Amino acid sequence: MLLYTLHKMKLGNNIRRLRFENDEMSQEELAAALGVTRQTIHSIEKEKFIPSALLAMQIARHFGRRVEEVFNIIDESSNEQAVKP
């Protein structure tokens, strides 16, 4: 049951909003600051890639936020956020 429940969840994020709140920072600028590719940032924003715990913490730190303020769990079975920031 637990595996079934976890399978129906994905990791949402506020990275795009945070980039635009920070002088409309581009994906490339954020990627360079974090030492990753622009494609990595794009894939995280589009929820196609789940970052490692370390990268998630680096992203949060870059924006001066807690990880929970940047990332949130989305329960796809009910189409609602399972954990709200």
C-alpha positions in Angstrom: 0.0 0.0 0.0 2.8 2.5 0.8 4.5 1.9 -2.5 1.2 2.4 -4.3 0.7 5.7 -2.5 4.2 7.0 -3.1 3.9 6.0 -6.8 0.9 8.4 -7.1 2.9 11.4 -5.9 5.3 13.7 -7.6 7.5 16.6 -6.5 6.2 20.1 -7.4 8.3 23.2 -7.1 8.2 27.0 -7.2 11.6 27.5 -8.9 10.2 29.4 -11.9 8.3 31.8 -9.6 11.4 32.3 -7.5 13.6 32.9 -10.5 11.2 35.7 -11.7 11.0 37.2 -8.2 14.8 37.4 -8.4 15.3 39.8 -11.2 13.8 37.4 -13.8 16.8 35.1 -13.4 17.2 32.8 -16.4 17.4 29.0 -16.1 20.9 29.3 -17.5 21.9 31.8 -14.8 20.5 29.6 -12.0 22.2 26.5 -13.5 25.6 28.3 -13.6 25.2 29.4 -10.0 24.5 25.8 -9.0 27.0 24.0 -11.2 24.4 22.1 -13.3 23.1 22.4 -16.8 20.2 24.5 -18.0 18.5 21.3 -19.0 18.6 20.1 -15.4 16.8 23.2 -14.2 14.3 23.0 -17.0 13.6 19.3 -16.2 13.1 20.0 -12.5 10.8 23.0 -13.2 8.7 20.8 -15.5 8.6 18.0 -12.8 10.3 15.6 -15.2 13.3 15.1 -12.9 13.5 14.9 -9.1 16.7 16.6 -7.8 18.9 14.9 -5.3 18.5 16.0 -1.7 21.8 18.0 -2.0 20.7 19.8 -5.2 17.3 20.6 -3.6 19.0 22.1 -0.6 21.4 24.1 -2.9 18.5 25.5 -4.8 16.7 26.5 -1.6 19.8 28.1 -0.2 20.4 30.0 -3.4 17.0 31.7 -3.0 17.3 32.1 0.8 14.4 29.7 1.3 13.7 26.5 3.2 13.4 23.3 1.0 9.7 23.1 1.9 9.2 26.6 0.5 10.7 25.6 -2.9 9.4 22.0 -3.2 6.1 20.4 -2.4 4.6 16.9 -2.8 1.7 16.6 -5.1 -0.7 13.7 -4.6 -1.8 12.8 -8.2 -4.5 10.5 -7.0 -6.5 13.5 -5.6 -4.8 16.2 -7.8 -4.0 18.1 -4.6 -0.8 19.1 -2.8 -0.1 16.4 -0.2 2.3 18.6 1.7 1.9 22.3 1.5 4.9 24.7 2.1 
